[in-house]
């Protein structure tokens, strides 16, 4: 039996091809997921990586061997796969390694209605079944594979979140980094009266221009230069499977995920006053403040899409945002979509003649460190030490340790997959931010 523990992560499968993830492993996982979910039909989408076509075929072979019919979506973004899972009411498998280098691939999982599957809610059982890979006592008749193009329905769905006629003639630069945004971004934006300058639109799983990882500032340089060169109103950077988006303003200034969460939350609450909005605990203080200012009810959660989606299901929240560029919409089956977030921002921008930087100015209230990772052997020991040092602050353990004071806060939490501690700090002033970040880092790395 193979040991698949190294590639089964908290929320998905991720590994190097073919050393850790090959056709045999993909077939095993497809069979295991079909057996575990007991679904009569499963949707499968894939990104444009060199290994995705053969791994996708093996995944489908495994699923059909357990009697499940496969809806083959072909090339797809992850949020297109989630949409298909919701619209067709079937579980979904998305073959992608998102922002990882070309030698990687992986699988994201969901149940019918785009309901997330994580280590706590089924992935461990899928892994155990895939490792054993037993033939059932009575092998059912194999399922069939049906190709289905869902792009048109997906585009209609994304555009339904706004009034295209209310969009002013904005100039947009989108960097899809040779990833799946090259499929979905122009398909959506051609339905809106905007001018698109598209960087690296070709689907190329070798990612020849730069890594499809826009959270790294180095990978935003081309986008920032193009925004200035073309006098654009906004820049959009998508990751490899196009479920996350990062924004750049007209002056090539950074727009944090917290600011986007606050901006979109305001727009969504105008549609449904009084609704709940979910945000994770490393978002800026600005986010709950803006939610309350728009008459909404802020709901704080742990970091991670499975937690966000679960809380949205419990509360009926209209929207959820994470600092990492994931944005979740109740009317998108509670799944995340960078493109829906982007078009909502375009609608917000169109409602004013002001540039994006000016629109965001009232939301730039605090200074933040961004996420700082440190390699730590005894993660819980360090968290306990920080709790003792900061005992005069308000503390909670919802996710790692959060400590709040009147003029600053910090969160320290362990990585799910690596011996890392992740630190986020926010403060009312830049000098205080620098002081407190150095102070907490001194404990972590001391």
Protein Blocks (a to p, Z undefined) as FASTA:
>chain_A
ZZfklmmcfkbccdddfklmcfklmmmmmmmmmmmnopabdcddddfbfklmmmmmmmmm
mmmmnopacddebjadfklmmmmmmmnopacddddehjacfkbccdddddehhiacdfkn
ommmmmmmmmnopacfbacdddddddddfklmmmmmmmmmpcfklpccddddddehhpak
lmmmmmmmmmpccddddehkbccfklpmbccbfkbmklmmmmmmmmmmnopabdcdddfk
opaccdddfkopacdfklmmmmmmmmmmmmmghiacdddfkbcfklmmmmmmnopacddd
dedjklmmmmmmmnopabdcdfkopacdfkloopacfklmmmmmmmmmmmpcbdfklmmm
mmmmbccebjaddddfblmlmmmmmmmmmmmbccdfkbojadddfkbccdddddfkbccd
ddddddfbfklmmmmmmmmmmmmmZZ
